């Protein structure tokens, strides 16, 4: 058991008068019945600085070839469940180089993205050449 003692002088009181507050601290590290508070997660994409610097000022953007996609899922106590994707994109033509673009998604957003991609792929398979 620990005690915390706060001493403070009373305003407009003789110099020797102080208030003493005595609080008892629990020796528990954390209460087990309290829910875990998690930081708010957002769905994000992270682009490397090198990718920004690889786009010349005279161009509005640059198209890169998607080389690979990998991913993993995790459920950290502080952040909760998350789906992490890693896209590796590379230069085409005369230029060489590759860049890693990261995407973190909440599980519901990952499912929505998967559903949307599946519907678009089905529509592309079933469409007539134009």
Number of C-alpha atoms within 10 A of each C-alpha: 7 9 11 11 12 11 11 11 13 12 9 7 9 9 9 7 12 14 11 12 11 11 11 10 10 11 8 8 6 8 9 8 6 7 7 12 10 11 10 8 14 11 14 11 13 11 12 11 9 11 15 11 9 13 13 10 8 6 7 7 11 11 10 15 11 13 13 11 13 10 12 10 14 11 10 10 11 12 14 16 15 21 19 20 18 17 16 17 19 17 17 12 6 5 9 8 11 17 18 18 16 18 16 21 20 17 16 11 15 17 13 11 13 12 12 12 12 12 12 12 12 11 11 11 10 9 9 7 6 3
